[in-house]
Amino acid sequence: MAESSAERAAADSGTARQQPPLAVPASAVPAAGSDPAAVPDAGPEPAAGSDQAAPDVSRVPTVVVDDLHVIYRIYGTGTGHGNATAALRRMLLRQGSPNVTTVHAVRGVTFTAYRGEAIGIIGSNGSGKSTLLKAIAGLLPADRGRVYTDGQPSLLGVNAALMNDLTGGTNVLLGGLAMGMSQEEIHSRYQDIVDFSGINEKDDFISLPMRTYSSGMAARLRFSIAAAKNHDVLMIDEALATGDRAFQKRSEERIRELRKEAGTVFLVSHNNTSIRDTCDRVLWIERGELLMDGPTDEVVQAYEDHGGR
Ligand SMILES: Nc1ncnc2c1ncn2[C@@H]1O[C@H](COP(=O)(O)OP(=O)(O)OP(=O)(O)O)[C@@H](O)[C@H]1O
């Protein structure tokens, strides 16, 4: 679980602490499962300290990520014996644990996010963007390092769980309750949420079970539910890529509003135009490392110069 109160953390650690300069070890190995061919290239050589400014004490920090490492452990690899029966048999025979493969998905990432910022996270496939968001949301434990957050971050991913057998309308109610809204609040926002999603534009789909929705429709509804509430920290994983252009425009507008309402928004996307339109700061992650952290134009330009799309 992510730890509480970035302010407390910043105070504890004396906010002005020097963040370690970014170092890309020469021995850096691509994380298993990532596609090295898809990595544009090693990217710009990060100048020590140039891309990770010291925390700004004049603004309110909402998320502090300090030398974060996340490692996935995949059990039973190589043997084909990863199921429960095989595990029980091994226990009964008092055999050791099966082979474990590790994937070091996030490697020493450090940054501070502030209230009012919209931060894009870019990088090639398998570079660690979603893993970083999940770790900030407290859904994955840190192997090393720390994450401090202000309030409970809400992760809105294309895989965010709603109940497929329930109607879109019931999911709006459940999603709202899960986010801590009162029944009255949900009822008063219900029509806005449905209209924003555009689910009912062609027919009364909101009365049908979500399993009848296309993946784009489901993603739009998830975004609309999550965006109905003002979040301290809202994290969006690729949601904008799923809707049509009109929905993307509405989402971008809503992200701008959420920013004005003093939250912090993280957006993971492969759509550089969305990132440019929505974010004022961008983190470029490659092979689990933070390669660049700076103003959107500079970072996206560098990413594109190195073949990123
Ligand atoms: N549940 C998991 N178990 C094991 N390895 C995983 C798991 N999820 C992701 N990985 C690995 O961690 C690394 C980072 O994956 P992640 O999904 O964070 O990348 P990403 O940058 O979000 O990718 P994409 O842009 O393709 O969505 C990859 O090498 C991936 O194979």
The ligand as an ORCA input file, in Angstrom:
! r2SCAN-3c Opt
* xyz 0 1
  N       2.342     -9.416    -13.989
  C       3.569     -9.451    -14.501
  N       4.383    -10.464    -14.232
  C       5.632    -10.524    -14.735
  N       6.187     -9.571    -15.513
  C       5.408     -8.510    -15.812
  C       4.065     -8.397    -15.334
  N       3.550     -7.227    -15.802
  C       4.521     -6.650    -16.533
  N       5.640     -7.420    -16.553
  C       6.920     -7.105    -17.211
  O       7.397     -5.893    -16.651
  C       7.970     -5.074    -17.653
  C       7.266     -3.737    -17.675
  O       5.920     -3.939    -18.082
  P       4.852     -2.749    -18.093
  O       3.524     -3.338    -18.389
  O       4.998     -1.952    -16.839
  O       5.367     -1.873    -19.325
  P       4.645     -0.698    -20.111
  O       5.702      0.330    -20.351
  O       3.421     -0.256    -19.399
  O       4.284     -1.437    -21.470
  P       3.202     -1.102    -22.622
  O       3.556      0.229    -23.180
  O       3.408     -2.189    -23.611
  O       1.835     -1.148    -21.979
  C       7.841     -5.855    -18.969
  O       9.075     -6.500    -19.188
  C       6.749     -6.847    -18.699
  O       6.954     -8.028    -19.424
*
